[in-house]
Amino acid sequence: MTDDDTMPPYIYEGIDPVPEPKSTIAEVSDTVKQTVHRIGDAIETGKKPGMPLSLLANMAREAPLGSLLAAFLLGMAVARRR
């Protein structure tokens, strides 16, 4: 028997390199970009015909003074609660 116990080379060595840590600014930037993309998608979805943003836009075009009155009354209701 020999004391020459050599270990076989690691199979996965070098295949998955350790990712470099991102800076805090890069992480925040990526998060903001993802959030802006999600919000943009939600707005585009809401603008499709029959969706709430489409209905509000149509009402504002047809009756701008009525929409202004409704927004003012809603603002007054919210302000009084505080």
C-alpha positions in Angstrom: 0.0 0.0 0.0 1.2 3.5 -0.8 0.5 6.7 1.1 0.1 8.4 -2.3 -3.7 9.2 -2.0 -4.2 11.8 -4.6 -7.6 13.3 -4.8 -9.3 13.4 -8.2 -9.7 16.9 -9.6 -13.0 18.6 -8.8 -15.3 18.2 -11.7 -17.2 21.5 -11.1 -14.1 23.6 -10.5 -14.2 26.7 -12.7 -17.5 26.0 -14.4 -19.5 28.3 -12.1 -17.3 31.3 -11.3 -18.2 33.3 -8.3 -20.2 36.3 -9.5 -18.7 39.7 -8.7 -20.6 41.6 -6.1 -22.7 44.5 -7.4 -22.3 47.9 -6.0 -25.2 49.4 -4.1 -25.8 52.0 -6.7 -26.1 49.3 -9.4 -28.6 47.3 -7.4 -30.7 50.4 -6.7 -30.6 51.3 -10.4 -31.7 47.8 -11.5 -34.5 47.9 -8.9 -35.7 51.3 -10.2 -35.6 50.2 -13.8 -37.7 47.0 -13.0 -40.2 49.1 -11.1 -40.6 51.6 -13.9 -41.0 48.8 -16.4 -43.8 47.2 -14.2 -45.6 50.5 -13.7 -45.4 51.2 -17.5 -46.9 47.8 -18.2 -49.7 48.4 -15.7 -50.5 51.8 -17.3 -50.5 50.3 -20.8 -52.8 47.5 -19.7 -55.1 50.0 -18.1 -55.3 52.1 -21.3 -56.8 49.2 -23.3 -60.4 49.7 -24.5 -62.8 48.9 -21.7 -60.3 49.2 -18.9 -60.5 51.8 -16.1 -58.0 54.3 -17.5 -59.6 54.2 -20.9 -63.0 54.9 -19.4 -61.7 57.8 -17.4 -60.0 59.3 -20.4 -63.2 59.0 -22.4 -65.3 60.6 -19.7 -62.8 63.5 -19.3 -62.9 64.1 -23.1 -66.7 64.1 -23.2 -67.4 66.1 -20.1 -64.3 68.0 -18.9 -66.2 70.3 -16.4 -68.0 67.3 -14.9 -64.8 65.4 -14.5 -63.2 68.5 -12.9 -66.1 68.8 -10.5 -65.9 65.1 -9.6 -62.1 65.4 -9.0 -62.6 68.5 -6.8 -65.3 66.8 -4.7 -63.1 63.7 -4.3 -60.2 65.8 -3.2 -62.4 67.6 -0.7 -63.6 64.3 0.8 -60.1 63.0 1.1 -58.8 66.3 2.6 -61.5 66.4 5.3 -60.6 63.0 6.6 -57.1 64.2 7.5 
